[in-house]
Amino acid sequence: MGLKILVTGAKGMLGSDLVSILGSKKEYELIGATRGDFDITDHFQTTQFLRENNPNIVVHTASYTKVDDCEKNREMAFNVNAKGAENVASGCKNINAKLIYISTDYIFNGNKNEPYVEDDIPEPLNVYGDSKLGGEQAVQNILNAFMIIRTSWLFGKKGNNFVSTILKQADVVKPPYHLSIVDDQVGSPTYTIDLSYAIEKLIAHNATGVFNITNSGYCSWYQFAQKILEYSGKKGVKVVPIQSGQLNRPARRPSYSILDCSKFKKITNYTTRHWEEALKDYLQNTD
Ligand SMILES: NC(=O)c1ccc[n+]([C@@H]2O[C@H](COP(=O)([O-])OP(=O)(O)OC[C@H]3O[C@@H](n4cnc5c(N)ncnc54)[C@H](OP(=O)(O)O)[C@@H]3O)[C@@H](O)[C@H]2O)c1
């Protein structure tokens, strides 16, 4: 029989793509777990569900992902992102399952000017990043067999994301108004379908350890918005570059968070496509 894989956050943006992509492979038996199956902040529910289902691998995507809201809900952020990961890791330890924990570029402070490698020292600037780092540490403390996958700037069909937000705003903005988008944060947009295939490659290679995975290439949010408008045929909408300080958002974000994916490439012999190609694909396949 094939490997049994349980995905947490199965109705989320990444989780839903992971369930359909891993589920389409005959070598895997998939269980998509949602909050209705177990709440990851509940140790008993989490460990019991994992024991009853006894997967070989757990891909833990469930998370409190509202970066600005995490600033005012610090306790909830740590409860879901750090304690939740700890509960999932304990459940995996009980049944000897391998855990794949999804983490973020926001564990870094953005002070580097070349891509972050897996061994760089984390220093989160916001509560979300701090709580996700807490999750990473719990996984590393509890388990020997784990993967931590850091990714960035996700967009996918089953969730609100930067691309869907820009498209919605483009439909309502009328001249002389325009979209103002920050141009002083640089990162790599990543399509959840591409990330799911990349995760599958690491599973197939039975990899362990920390890995960066994003689409290739990088841009600022402003440049990202320009391409979204161009590729969706909304060239008439004007977009203006602004500085992060002008937005006054609750959570600080790293000004530079490009992740070096060469460790992933070396082990899988695979390179993710450029984010612009992934974006075109996403736009063609979205209603
Ligand atoms: N989005 C990004 O740009 C980004 C960037 C880097 C890394 N990541 C990481 O990538 C992963 C996937 O992100 P995403 O944007 O796909 O997430 P998402 O769409 O926000 O989905 C998160 C899922 O987690 C579930 N969840 C939240 N709290 C839970 C709880 N207490 N118990 C059980 N389930 C719970 C949510 O269920 P409900 O709908 O019921 O709340 C939701 O289905 C996360 O680990 C995130 O930290 C995301």
The ligand as an ORCA input file, in Angstrom:
! r2SCAN-3c Opt
* xyz 0 1
  N      -0.271     33.195      2.440
  C       1.010     33.500      2.279
  O       1.364     34.438      1.562
  C       2.070     32.670      2.960
  C       3.424     33.024      2.797
  C       4.403     32.232      3.411
  C       4.044     31.124      4.160
  N       2.717     30.820      4.325
  C       2.371     29.640      5.127
  O       1.776     28.708      4.245
  C       0.760     27.955      4.920
  C      -0.526     28.003      4.120
  O      -0.946     29.353      4.004
  P      -2.340     29.720      3.312
  O      -2.271     31.163      2.954
  O      -2.672     28.684      2.318
  O      -3.330     29.581      4.556
  P      -4.905     29.856      4.619
  O      -5.516     29.895      3.263
  O      -5.114     31.020      5.542
  O      -5.429     28.530      5.312
  C      -5.084     28.247      6.631
  C      -5.996     27.120      7.090
  O      -5.687     26.843      8.450
  C      -6.900     26.547      9.109
  N      -6.808     26.801     10.540
  C      -6.564     27.984     11.158
  N      -6.614     27.820     12.487
  C      -6.883     26.505     12.717
  C      -7.063     25.731     13.889
  N      -6.967     26.285     15.103
  N      -7.311     24.408     13.749
  C      -7.416     23.844     12.527
  N      -7.278     24.528     11.380
  C      -7.009     25.842     11.481
  C      -7.910     27.481      8.483
  O      -9.190     26.993      8.702
  P     -10.440     27.996      8.849
  O     -10.729     28.459      7.454
  O     -11.498     27.149      9.465
  O      -9.980     29.123      9.735
  C      -7.482     27.453      7.015
  O      -8.159     26.444      6.295
  C       0.669     28.544      6.323
  O       1.406     27.742      7.198
  C       1.323     29.900      6.204
  O       1.898     30.325      7.410
  C       1.729     31.561      3.739
*
